Amino acid sequence: SIGGFPNGLSAVASREETLPLYEMYLQGYKMKIMTKATAYHFHEQTGGCRSVEQDKAESCYSKDEQIFRERIKELDEKYKK
C-alpha cells in the first residue's frame, strides 16, 4: 500500500503530491504522461499557502523540504533503491 500524504507538513504543504507518487514508482507502478491532457489548478482565496504570512512562508517551505528529504531517504531504504 502507498503511505499517502505525509503528516507534519506546514500550511504551504510543499511537495505533498511528490511523495506518494514516488512511492508508487518504487513499488513498480507504471506512470504515463498524457502529453495532450489539460490540467486545471483552482486557487482558493484563502487556505493553504495563502494562509501563511509572507515573512513566515520561507521557513514553512524549508521545514517541508526537510520532511521531504527525510521521507525520500526512508522510502529509498524501504525499497532499497
C-alpha positions as CSV (number, residue, x, y, z in Angstrom):
1,S,0.0,0.0,0.0
2,I,1.0,3.6,-0.6
3,G,1.9,5.6,2.5
4,G,-0.3,8.5,1.5
5,F,0.3,12.2,2.0
6,P,3.0,13.0,4.7
7,N,2.0,14.2,8.1
8,G,3.6,17.2,9.7
9,L,3.8,19.5,6.6
10,S,3.2,23.2,7.1
11,A,0.2,25.0,5.8
12,V,2.0,25.6,2.5
13,A,2.3,21.7,2.1
14,S,5.2,22.0,-0.3
15,R,5.8,18.8,-2.4
16,E,2.9,16.9,-0.8
17,E,2.0,15.2,-4.1
18,T,5.5,14.0,-4.8
19,L,6.0,11.5,-2.0
20,P,3.0,9.2,-2.7
21,L,3.8,9.3,-6.4
22,Y,7.5,8.4,-5.7
23,E,6.4,5.5,-3.5
24,M,4.2,4.2,-6.3
25,Y,7.2,4.4,-8.7
26,L,9.3,2.5,-6.2
27,Q,6.6,-0.2,-5.9
28,G,6.8,-0.7,-9.6
29,Y,3.7,1.1,-10.8
30,K,4.0,2.4,-14.4
31,M,3.3,6.0,-14.9
32,K,2.2,7.6,-18.1
33,I,2.4,11.1,-19.2
34,M,-0.6,12.3,-21.2
35,T,1.0,15.0,-23.3
36,K,-2.3,16.2,-24.7
37,A,-4.0,16.4,-21.3
38,T,-5.1,19.7,-19.8
39,A,-4.9,20.2,-16.1
40,Y,-6.6,22.9,-14.1
41,H,-5.5,24.1,-10.7
42,F,-8.1,26.1,-9.0
43,H,-6.8,28.6,-6.4
44,E,-9.0,29.3,-3.4
45,Q,-8.9,32.8,-2.0
46,T,-7.8,31.5,1.5
47,G,-6.2,28.5,3.0
48,G,-3.0,26.6,2.3
49,C,-0.1,28.8,1.3
50,R,-2.3,31.8,1.2
51,S,-2.9,31.4,5.0
52,V,0.8,32.0,5.8
53,E,2.2,35.4,6.1
54,Q,4.8,36.1,3.5
55,D,7.6,36.6,6.1
56,K,6.9,33.1,7.6
57,A,6.4,31.3,4.3
58,E,10.1,30.7,3.7
59,S,10.5,28.9,6.9
60,C,7.5,26.8,6.1
61,Y,8.9,25.8,2.7
62,S,12.3,25.0,4.4
63,K,10.6,22.8,7.0
64,D,8.6,21.0,4.3
65,E,11.8,20.4,2.3
66,Q,13.5,18.8,5.3
67,I,10.5,16.5,5.8
68,F,10.5,15.7,2.1
69,R,14.2,14.8,2.0
70,E,13.9,12.6,5.2
71,R,10.9,10.8,3.7
72,I,12.7,10.2,0.4
73,K,15.6,8.6,2.3
74,E,13.2,6.4,4.2
75,L,11.4,5.3,1.0
76,D,14.7,4.6,-0.7
77,E,15.8,2.5,2.2
78,K,12.4,0.7,2.4
79,Y,12.5,-0.2,-1.3
80,K,16.4,-0.5,-1.5
81,K,16.7,1.9,-4.4
